[in-house]
Amino acid sequence: MPGCPWTYLRFTRSEDGAWSPAAGAFDGWPRTAKELKCLDPCMGSGHFVVAMFERVVALRIAEEGLDEAEAVAAAVGENLFGLELDPRCTQIGAFNLALAAWRRVGHCVLPALNIACSGLAPNARRADWLKLAGGDDRLERGMARLYALFADAPVLGSLINPRASEGDLVMAAFHELQPLLEEALALEAMQDDTEHEMAVTARGLVKAAEILAGQFTLVATNVPYLKAENQGPELKTFIEKNFNDAKADLATAFVRRWSSTRSQNACLAVVLPQNWLSQPRYLKFRDTLIEARNVSCIARLGPRAFQSITGEVVNVILGVFAPLRQGANACGLDATAEKTVDAKKTKLLDGAWSELQLKNSMGHGR
């Protein structure tokens, strides 16, 4: 597109000569970068979060006239969110985001990072956990809900959805629990190491719960891959109960988790295996996406799409799932024939996108 400064943005041109973004215009998105909420729910060591950081900083400098230090602090504190199952990876991801910020403006005190471990479980008996509420019935109910939500967190991680069971108005909201836990941690009388560790863990779970229950403009991630037959009993049972049409793989379950609970105008951008496009075991999953008109664009990368993974091990696509506007159609690009990472990158930047004809199992097109 003439005049566009970013070569990685793709556009299509209609018959009347008008240009439009290949992935859709997302008309319901905020009109300012300040309002963007961007999340990676499977962030690993933070590559996606850092990539989003660089772009949001540039947008906020351009739109608001902020200096670089102000834009960095604003992006870190207001725009970027991350979740990770593994505690050590969570620490690495947080450090990488901080390091990206310090590379821009030098070492400084940053706002609190909106990054949390979604794989922590309560580290005490339920009765001891509830004592942190100090006898307050409402807060005790909130702590009980937190305990139940994260009982299987080391297995479920970011599949947990606090909104799925909301509705009990006597339960304390998660943000109400935060001051309680800060107060507990500040008590000089808290000399017991076990009690202190319990409060620290609870504070971390509150942060994870707040993010898991949040509403985001963009959810971008490389989802984990694991076929149903290789899943443990707890994970398999949870997915069958909550994401039955996507139960064939952990990857498709994550798409269902983060595409069905977001706000209406949000966007899910993911890397995931391409087998769901054709294999019979994913039929219900495909039908659900097509019927909801939630497939915006698909780029088939095929094998050898990662520099760190060689051979034919992983066959992936880049997918954007967002509600299509009336009259809009999904588009696609095929880079499977390209043999190297660089060749696939060039194809994504320069290749021709085409309209996708998506049909459900009944043969109805969308």
KEDREN-853257 format. One record per residue (C-alpha): x, y, z; residue in three letters. Coordinates in Angstrom, 1 decimal, always signed. Layout:
REM residues N
+--------+--------+--------+---------+
:      X :      Y :      Z : residuo :
+--------+--------+--------+---------+
:      X :      Y :      Z :     ALA :
...
+--------+--------+--------+---------+
REM end
This chain:
REM residues 366
+--------+--------+--------+---------+
:      X :      Y :      Z : residuo :
+--------+--------+--------+---------+
:   +0.0 :   +0.0 :   +0.0 :     MET :
:   +1.5 :   +3.4 :   -1.0 :     PRO :
:   +2.7 :   +5.4 :   +2.0 :     GLY :
:   +2.5 :   +2.6 :   +4.5 :     CYS :
:   +5.8 :   +2.7 :   +6.6 :     PRO :
:   +5.6 :   -0.9 :   +7.9 :     TRP :
:   +6.4 :   -3.6 :   +5.3 :     THR :
:   +5.0 :   -6.4 :   +7.4 :     TYR :
:   +1.5 :   -5.0 :   +7.1 :     LEU :
:   -0.5 :   -6.7 :   +4.3 :     ARG :
:   -3.3 :   -5.1 :   +2.3 :     PHE :
:   -5.7 :   -6.2 :   -0.4 :     THR :
:   -7.2 :   -4.1 :   -3.1 :     ARG :
:  -10.8 :   -4.3 :   -4.2 :     SER :
:  -12.1 :   -3.9 :   -7.8 :     GLU :
:  -12.8 :   -0.2 :   -7.2 :     ASP :
:   -9.1 :   +0.3 :   -6.2 :     GLY :
:   -9.6 :   +0.8 :   -2.5 :     ALA :
:   -7.0 :   -0.7 :   -0.1 :     TRP :
:   -8.0 :   -2.5 :   +3.1 :     SER :
:   -6.0 :   -4.6 :   +5.6 :     PRO :
:   -5.8 :   -8.2 :   +4.6 :     ALA :
:   -6.7 :   -9.4 :   +8.2 :     ALA :
:   -9.7 :   -7.1 :   +8.3 :     GLY :
:  -10.3 :   -3.6 :   +9.6 :     ALA :
:  -11.5 :   -4.5 :  +13.1 :     PHE :
:  -13.8 :   -1.5 :  +13.2 :     ASP :
:  -14.7 :   -2.1 :  +16.9 :     GLY :
:  -11.1 :   -1.7 :  +18.1 :     TRP :
:  -10.2 :   +1.4 :  +20.2 :     PRO :
:   -9.3 :   +4.4 :  +18.1 :     ARG :
:   -6.2 :   +5.2 :  +20.2 :     THR :
:   -3.2 :   +3.1 :  +21.1 :     ALA :
:   -3.6 :   +4.1 :  +24.8 :     LYS :
:   -6.8 :   +2.0 :  +24.9 :     GLU :
:   -5.2 :   -1.2 :  +23.4 :     LEU :
:   -5.0 :   -4.2 :  +25.7 :     LYS :
:   -2.7 :   -6.9 :  +24.3 :     CYS :
:   -2.2 :  -10.3 :  +25.8 :     LEU :
:   -0.1 :  -13.4 :  +25.2 :     ASP :
:   -1.6 :  -16.2 :  +27.4 :     PRO :
:   +1.1 :  -18.7 :  +26.6 :     CYS :
:   +4.0 :  -16.3 :  +26.5 :     MET :
:   +7.0 :  -18.7 :  +27.1 :     GLY :
:  +10.0 :  -16.4 :  +27.4 :     SER :
:   +8.2 :  -13.4 :  +26.1 :     GLY :
:   +8.9 :  -13.1 :  +22.4 :     HIS :
:   +5.3 :  -12.0 :  +21.4 :     PHE :
:   +5.0 :   -9.6 :  +24.4 :     VAL :
:   +8.3 :   -7.9 :  +23.4 :     VAL :
:   +7.2 :   -7.7 :  +19.8 :     ALA :
:   +3.9 :   -6.1 :  +20.8 :     MET :
:   +5.9 :   -3.7 :  +23.2 :     PHE :
:   +8.0 :   -2.3 :  +20.3 :     GLU :
:   +4.9 :   -1.6 :  +18.2 :     ARG :
:   +2.8 :   -0.1 :  +21.0 :     VAL :
:   +5.7 :   +2.2 :  +22.1 :     VAL :
:   +6.0 :   +3.5 :  +18.5 :     ALA :
:   +2.2 :   +4.1 :  +18.3 :     LEU :
:   +2.0 :   +5.9 :  +21.6 :     ARG :
:   +5.0 :   +8.2 :  +20.7 :     ILE :
:   +3.3 :   +9.0 :  +17.3 :     ALA :
:   -0.2 :   +9.6 :  +18.7 :     GLU :
:   +0.4 :  +11.3 :  +22.0 :     GLU :
:   +3.7 :  +13.1 :  +21.5 :     GLY :
:   +5.2 :  +11.2 :  +24.5 :     LEU :
:   +8.9 :  +11.1 :  +24.8 :     ASP :
:  +10.5 :   +7.6 :  +24.7 :     GLU :
:  +10.7 :   +7.1 :  +28.4 :     ALA :
:   +7.0 :   +8.1 :  +28.9 :     GLU :
:   +5.9 :   +5.8 :  +26.0 :     ALA :
:   +7.9 :   +2.9 :  +27.4 :     VAL :
:   +6.4 :   +3.2 :  +30.9 :     ALA :
:   +2.9 :   +3.7 :  +29.5 :     ALA :
:   +3.1 :   +0.6 :  +27.2 :     ALA :
:   +4.5 :   -1.6 :  +30.0 :     VAL :
:   +2.0 :   -0.4 :  +32.6 :     GLY :
:   -1.2 :   -0.1 :  +30.5 :     GLU :
:   -1.1 :   -2.0 :  +27.3 :     ASN :
:   +0.8 :   -5.3 :  +27.7 :     LEU :
:   -0.2 :   -8.5 :  +29.5 :     PHE :
:   +1.3 :  -11.9 :  +29.7 :     GLY :
:   +0.5 :  -15.3 :  +31.2 :     LEU :
:   +2.7 :  -18.5 :  +31.4 :     GLU :
:   +2.2 :  -21.9 :  +32.9 :     LEU :
:   +5.8 :  -22.4 :  +34.0 :     ASP :
:   +7.0 :  -20.2 :  +36.9 :     PRO :
:  +10.6 :  -20.0 :  +35.6 :     ARG :
:   +9.5 :  -19.1 :  +32.1 :     CYS :
:   +7.2 :  -16.4 :  +33.7 :     THR :
:  +10.3 :  -14.9 :  +35.3 :     GLN :
:  +12.2 :  -15.0 :  +32.1 :     ILE :
:   +9.4 :  -13.4 :  +30.1 :     GLY :
:   +9.1 :  -10.6 :  +32.7 :     ALA :
:  +12.8 :  -10.0 :  +32.5 :     PHE :
:  +12.9 :  -10.0 :  +28.7 :     ASN :
:  +10.1 :   -7.3 :  +28.7 :     LEU :
:  +12.0 :   -5.3 :  +31.2 :     ALA :
:  +15.2 :   -5.7 :  +29.3 :     LEU :
:  +13.5 :   -4.5 :  +26.1 :     ALA :
:  +12.3 :   -1.4 :  +28.0 :     ALA :
:  +15.8 :   -0.7 :  +29.5 :     TRP :
:  +17.4 :   -1.1 :  +26.1 :     ARG :
:  +15.2 :   +1.8 :  +24.9 :     ARG :
:  +15.6 :   +4.2 :  +27.8 :     VAL :
:  +18.3 :   +2.8 :  +30.1 :     GLY :
:  +17.9 :   +1.1 :  +33.5 :     HIS :
:  +15.1 :   +2.7 :  +35.5 :     CYS :
:  +12.2 :   +1.8 :  +37.8 :     VAL :
:   +9.3 :   +0.5 :  +35.6 :     LEU :
:   +5.6 :   +0.3 :  +36.4 :     PRO :
:   +4.4 :   -3.0 :  +37.8 :     ALA :
:   +4.4 :   -5.6 :  +34.9 :     LEU :
:   +1.1 :   -7.1 :  +34.0 :     ASN :
:   +2.6 :  -10.6 :  +33.8 :     ILE :
:   +1.7 :  -13.6 :  +36.0 :     ALA :
:   +2.1 :  -17.3 :  +36.3 :     CYS :
:   -1.1 :  -19.1 :  +35.4 :     SER :
:   +0.3 :  -22.5 :  +36.6 :     GLY :
:   +0.5 :  -21.8 :  +40.3 :     LEU :
:   -1.7 :  -23.8 :  +42.7 :     ALA :
:   -2.6 :  -23.0 :  +46.3 :     PRO :
:   +0.2 :  -24.1 :  +48.5 :     ASN :
:   -1.8 :  -24.9 :  +51.7 :     ALA :
:   -4.9 :  -26.6 :  +52.9 :     ARG :
:   -8.2 :  -24.9 :  +52.0 :     ARG :
:   -9.0 :  -24.1 :  +55.6 :     ALA :
:   -5.6 :  -22.4 :  +56.1 :     ASP :
:   -6.0 :  -20.6 :  +52.9 :     TRP :
:   -9.4 :  -19.1 :  +53.9 :     LEU :
:   -7.9 :  -17.8 :  +57.2 :     LYS :
:   -6.3 :  -15.1 :  +55.1 :     LEU :
:   -9.7 :  -13.5 :  +54.8 :     ALA :
:   -9.7 :  -12.6 :  +58.5 :     GLY :
:  -13.2 :  -13.8 :  +59.1 :     GLY :
:  -14.8 :  -11.5 :  +56.4 :     ASP :
:  -17.5 :  -13.7 :  +54.8 :     ASP :
:  -17.4 :  -12.0 :  +51.4 :     ARG :
:  -13.6 :  -12.1 :  +51.2 :     LEU :
:  -13.6 :  -15.7 :  +52.4 :     GLU :
:  -15.9 :  -16.6 :  +49.5 :     ARG :
:  -13.5 :  -14.9 :  +47.1 :     GLY :
:  -10.6 :  -16.8 :  +48.5 :     MET :
:  -12.5 :  -20.0 :  +48.2 :     ALA :
:  -13.3 :  -19.3 :  +44.6 :     ARG :
:   -9.6 :  -18.5 :  +44.0 :     LEU :
:   -8.6 :  -21.8 :  +45.6 :     TYR :
:  -11.0 :  -23.8 :  +43.5 :     ALA :
:  -10.1 :  -22.1 :  +40.3 :     LEU :
:   -6.4 :  -22.8 :  +40.6 :     PHE :
:   -6.5 :  -26.2 :  +42.2 :     ALA :
:   -5.4 :  -27.8 :  +38.9 :     ASP :
:   -3.5 :  -24.8 :  +37.6 :     ALA :
:   -0.2 :  -26.6 :  +37.0 :     PRO :
:   -2.1 :  -28.7 :  +34.4 :     VAL :
:   -4.6 :  -26.2 :  +33.1 :     LEU :
:   -2.8 :  -22.9 :  +33.1 :     GLY :
:   -4.4 :  -20.3 :  +30.8 :     SER :
:   -7.3 :  -22.6 :  +29.9 :     LEU :
:   -8.8 :  -21.5 :  +33.2 :     ILE :
:  -11.6 :  -19.1 :  +32.7 :     ASN :
:  -12.8 :  -17.2 :  +35.8 :     PRO :
:  -15.7 :  -15.7 :  +33.8 :     ARG :
:  -17.2 :  -19.2 :  +33.1 :     ALA :
:  -18.5 :  -19.4 :  +36.7 :     SER :
:  -19.2 :  -15.8 :  +37.5 :     GLU :
:  -22.5 :  -14.7 :  +38.8 :     GLY :
:  -22.4 :  -15.2 :  +42.6 :     ASP :
:  -22.6 :  -11.6 :  +43.7 :     LEU :
:  -21.6 :  -12.4 :  +47.3 :     VAL :
:  -18.2 :  -13.5 :  +46.2 :     MET :
:  -15.4 :  -10.9 :  +46.4 :     ALA :
:  -14.1 :   -9.7 :  +43.1 :     ALA :
:  -10.4 :  -10.5 :  +42.6 :     PHE :
:   -9.4 :   -6.9 :  +42.8 :     HIS :
:  -10.9 :   -6.8 :  +46.3 :     GLU :
:   -8.6 :   -9.6 :  +47.5 :     LEU :
:   -5.4 :   -7.7 :  +46.5 :     GLN :
:   -5.5 :   -5.2 :  +49.4 :     PRO :
:   -6.2 :   -8.0 :  +51.8 :     LEU :
:   -3.2 :   -9.9 :  +50.7 :     LEU :
:   -0.9 :   -6.8 :  +50.8 :     GLU :
:   -2.1 :   -6.2 :  +54.3 :     GLU :
:   -1.4 :   -9.7 :  +55.3 :     ALA :
:   +2.1 :   -9.6 :  +53.9 :     LEU :
:   +2.8 :   -6.3 :  +55.7 :     ALA :
:   +1.9 :   -7.7 :  +59.1 :     LEU :
:   +4.9 :   -7.8 :  +61.4 :     GLU :
:   +3.2 :  -10.6 :  +63.3 :     ALA :
:   +3.4 :  -12.8 :  +60.2 :     MET :
:   +6.5 :  -14.6 :  +61.4 :     GLN :
:   +5.6 :  -18.0 :  +60.1 :     ASP :
:   +7.4 :  -18.7 :  +56.8 :     ASP :
:   +4.6 :  -21.0 :  +55.6 :     THR :
:   +1.9 :  -18.4 :  +56.2 :     GLU :
:   +4.0 :  -15.8 :  +54.4 :     HIS :
:   +4.6 :  -18.1 :  +51.4 :     GLU :
:   +0.9 :  -18.8 :  +51.3 :     MET :
:   +0.1 :  -15.1 :  +51.1 :     ALA :
:   +2.7 :  -14.5 :  +48.4 :     VAL :
:   +1.3 :  -17.3 :  +46.3 :     THR :
:   -2.3 :  -16.0 :  +46.8 :     ALA :
:   -1.2 :  -12.6 :  +45.6 :     ARG :
:   +0.2 :  -14.1 :  +42.5 :     GLY :
:   -3.0 :  -16.1 :  +41.9 :     LEU :
:   -5.1 :  -12.9 :  +42.2 :     VAL :
:   -3.0 :  -11.3 :  +39.5 :     LYS :
:   -3.3 :  -14.3 :  +37.3 :     ALA :
:   -7.1 :  -14.4 :  +37.9 :     ALA :
:   -7.5 :  -10.7 :  +37.0 :     GLU :
:   -5.7 :  -11.3 :  +33.7 :     ILE :
:   -7.5 :  -14.5 :  +32.9 :     LEU :
:  -10.8 :  -12.7 :  +33.5 :     ALA :
:   -9.8 :   -9.6 :  +31.5 :     GLY :
:  -11.1 :   -8.3 :  +28.2 :     GLN :
:   -8.4 :   -7.7 :  +25.5 :     PHE :
:   -8.2 :   -6.0 :  +22.1 :     THR :
:   -5.6 :   -8.5 :  +20.8 :     LEU :
:   -4.7 :  -12.0 :  +22.0 :     VAL :
:   -1.5 :  -13.1 :  +20.2 :     ALA :
:   +0.3 :  -16.4 :  +21.0 :     THR :
:   +1.9 :  -19.6 :  +19.8 :     ASN :
:   -0.4 :  -22.1 :  +21.5 :     VAL :
:   +0.8 :  -25.4 :  +23.0 :     PRO :
:   +0.3 :  -28.5 :  +20.8 :     TYR :
:   -0.8 :  -31.9 :  +22.3 :     LEU :
:   -3.2 :  -34.4 :  +20.8 :     LYS :
:   -6.0 :  -35.7 :  +23.0 :     ALA :
:   -4.5 :  -39.2 :  +23.1 :     GLU :
:   -1.3 :  -37.8 :  +24.7 :     ASN :
:   -3.0 :  -35.7 :  +27.3 :     GLN :
:   -3.2 :  -36.7 :  +31.0 :     GLY :
:   -6.6 :  -37.5 :  +32.5 :     PRO :
:   -7.1 :  -34.2 :  +34.3 :     GLU :
:   -6.4 :  -32.1 :  +31.2 :     LEU :
:   -8.4 :  -34.4 :  +28.9 :     LYS :
:  -11.4 :  -34.4 :  +31.1 :     THR :
:  -11.3 :  -30.6 :  +31.5 :     PHE :
:  -11.1 :  -30.0 :  +27.8 :     ILE :
:  -13.9 :  -32.5 :  +27.0 :     GLU :
:  -16.1 :  -30.7 :  +29.5 :     LYS :
:  -15.4 :  -27.2 :  +28.5 :     ASN :
:  -14.3 :  -27.2 :  +24.9 :     PHE :
:  -15.8 :  -30.4 :  +23.5 :     ASN :
:  -15.9 :  -29.3 :  +19.9 :     ASP :
:  -12.1 :  -28.5 :  +20.1 :     ALA :
:  -11.0 :  -31.5 :  +22.2 :     LYS :
:   -8.9 :  -33.2 :  +19.5 :     ALA :
:   -5.9 :  -31.1 :  +20.4 :     ASP :
:   -4.7 :  -28.8 :  +23.1 :     LEU :
:   -4.0 :  -26.2 :  +20.4 :     ALA :
:   -7.6 :  -26.1 :  +19.2 :     THR :
:   -8.8 :  -26.0 :  +22.9 :     ALA :
:   -6.7 :  -22.9 :  +23.4 :     PHE :
:   -8.3 :  -21.3 :  +20.3 :     VAL :
:  -11.7 :  -22.1 :  +21.7 :     ARG :
:  -10.8 :  -20.7 :  +25.1 :     ARG :
:   -9.6 :  -17.4 :  +23.8 :     TRP :
:  -11.9 :  -16.9 :  +20.9 :     SER :
:  -15.2 :  -17.7 :  +22.7 :     SER :
:  -14.7 :  -15.5 :  +25.8 :     THR :
:  -13.2 :  -12.3 :  +24.4 :     ARG :
:  -15.1 :   -9.1 :  +23.7 :     SER :
:  -17.1 :   -9.1 :  +20.5 :     GLN :
:  -14.6 :   -6.9 :  +18.6 :     ASN :
:  -11.4 :   -8.5 :  +19.8 :     ALA :
:   -8.9 :  -10.4 :  +17.7 :     CYS :
:   -7.1 :  -13.7 :  +18.3 :     LEU :
:   -3.9 :  -14.2 :  +16.3 :     ALA :
:   -2.2 :  -17.6 :  +16.8 :     VAL :
:   +0.4 :  -20.0 :  +15.5 :     VAL :
:   -1.1 :  -23.5 :  +15.5 :     LEU :
:   -0.8 :  -26.8 :  +13.6 :     PRO :
:   -2.6 :  -26.9 :  +10.3 :     GLN :
:   -4.1 :  -30.4 :  +10.6 :     ASN :
:   -7.4 :  -28.9 :  +11.9 :     TRP :
:   -8.1 :  -27.5 :   +8.4 :     LEU :
:   -8.8 :  -30.9 :   +6.9 :     SER :
:   -8.7 :  -33.8 :   +9.3 :     GLN :
:  -12.2 :  -35.4 :  +10.3 :     PRO :
:  -11.4 :  -35.3 :  +14.0 :     ARG :
:  -11.6 :  -31.4 :  +13.9 :     TYR :
:  -14.9 :  -31.3 :  +12.0 :     LEU :
:  -17.0 :  -29.8 :  +14.9 :     LYS :
:  -14.3 :  -27.2 :  +15.6 :     PHE :
:  -14.2 :  -26.1 :  +11.9 :     ARG :
:  -17.9 :  -25.9 :  +11.7 :     ASP :
:  -18.1 :  -23.7 :  +14.8 :     THR :
:  -15.6 :  -21.2 :  +13.5 :     LEU :
:  -17.2 :  -21.1 :  +10.0 :     ILE :
:  -20.7 :  -20.8 :  +11.3 :     GLU :
:  -19.7 :  -17.9 :  +13.6 :     ALA :
:  -17.8 :  -16.2 :  +10.7 :     ARG :
:  -14.8 :  -16.0 :  +13.0 :     ASN :
:  -12.0 :  -16.9 :  +10.5 :     VAL :
:  -10.5 :  -13.7 :   +9.2 :     SER :
:   -7.3 :  -14.9 :   +7.5 :     CYS :
:   -5.1 :  -18.0 :   +7.3 :     ILE :
:   -1.5 :  -18.2 :   +6.1 :     ALA :
:   -0.2 :  -21.8 :   +5.7 :     ARG :
:   +3.5 :  -21.9 :   +6.6 :     LEU :
:   +4.0 :  -25.7 :   +6.5 :     GLY :
:   +7.2 :  -27.4 :   +7.8 :     PRO :
:  +10.5 :  -25.6 :   +8.4 :     ARG :
:   +8.8 :  -22.5 :   +9.5 :     ALA :
:  +10.9 :  -22.1 :  +12.7 :     PHE :
:  +14.6 :  -21.4 :  +12.8 :     GLN :
:  +15.0 :  -23.5 :  +16.0 :     SER :
:  +13.0 :  -26.5 :  +14.7 :     ILE :
:  +14.4 :  -28.3 :  +11.7 :     THR :
:  +12.9 :  -30.9 :   +9.4 :     GLY :
:   +9.2 :  -31.8 :   +9.0 :     GLU :
:   +8.4 :  -31.9 :  +12.7 :     VAL :
:   +5.9 :  -29.0 :  +12.9 :     VAL :
:   +3.4 :  -28.1 :  +10.2 :     ASN :
:   +1.8 :  -24.8 :  +11.1 :     VAL :
:   -0.4 :  -21.9 :  +10.1 :     ILE :
:   -0.7 :  -18.3 :  +11.1 :     LEU :
:   -4.4 :  -17.7 :  +11.9 :     GLY :
:   -6.4 :  -14.6 :  +12.7 :     VAL :
:   -9.8 :  -15.3 :  +14.3 :     PHE :
:  -12.1 :  -12.3 :  +14.6 :     ALA :
:  -15.7 :  -11.6 :  +13.6 :     PRO :
:  -15.9 :  -10.7 :  +10.0 :     LEU :
:  -17.8 :   -7.6 :   +9.0 :     ARG :
:  -21.0 :   -7.9 :   +6.9 :     GLN :
:  -20.0 :   -8.6 :   +3.3 :     GLY :
:  -16.3 :   -9.3 :   +4.2 :     ALA :
:  -14.6 :  -12.6 :   +3.3 :     ASN :
:  -11.7 :  -14.5 :   +4.8 :     ALA :
:   -8.4 :  -14.4 :   +2.9 :     CYS :
:   -5.5 :  -16.8 :   +2.7 :     GLY :
:   -2.0 :  -17.3 :   +1.6 :     LEU :
:   +0.0 :  -20.5 :   +1.1 :     ASP :
:   +3.8 :  -20.5 :   +1.8 :     ALA :
:   +4.1 :  -24.3 :   +2.3 :     THR :
:   +6.2 :  -24.7 :   -0.9 :     ALA :
:   +8.9 :  -22.4 :   +0.4 :     GLU :
:  +11.8 :  -24.3 :   +1.8 :     LYS :
:  +13.4 :  -21.9 :   +4.3 :     THR :
:  +12.3 :  -19.5 :   +7.0 :     VAL :
:  +13.5 :  -16.5 :   +5.0 :     ASP :
:  +11.6 :  -17.7 :   +1.9 :     ALA :
:   +8.4 :  -18.1 :   +3.9 :     LYS :
:   +8.9 :  -14.6 :   +5.4 :     LYS :
:   +9.3 :  -13.1 :   +1.9 :     THR :
:   +6.2 :  -14.9 :   +0.8 :     LYS :
:   +4.2 :  -13.5 :   +3.7 :     LEU :
:   +5.4 :  -10.0 :   +2.8 :     LEU :
:   +5.2 :  -10.1 :   -0.9 :     ASP :
:   +2.9 :  -13.0 :   -1.8 :     GLY :
:   -0.6 :  -12.6 :   -3.2 :     ALA :
:   -3.5 :  -13.2 :   -0.8 :     TRP :
:   -6.7 :  -14.7 :   -2.1 :     SER :
:  -10.2 :  -15.0 :   -0.9 :     GLU :
:  -10.9 :  -18.2 :   +1.1 :     LEU :
:  -14.0 :  -20.3 :   +0.4 :     GLN :
:  -14.8 :  -21.8 :   +3.7 :     LEU :
:  -17.5 :  -24.6 :   +3.9 :     LYS :
:  -18.8 :  -26.4 :   +6.9 :     ASN :
:  -19.6 :  -30.1 :   +7.0 :     SER :
:  -23.0 :  -29.5 :   +5.4 :     MET :
:  -21.4 :  -27.8 :   +2.4 :     GLY :
:  -22.6 :  -24.3 :   +3.3 :     HIS :
:  -20.1 :  -21.6 :   +2.4 :     GLY :
:  -19.0 :  -18.6 :   +4.4 :     ARG :
+--------+--------+--------+---------+
REM end
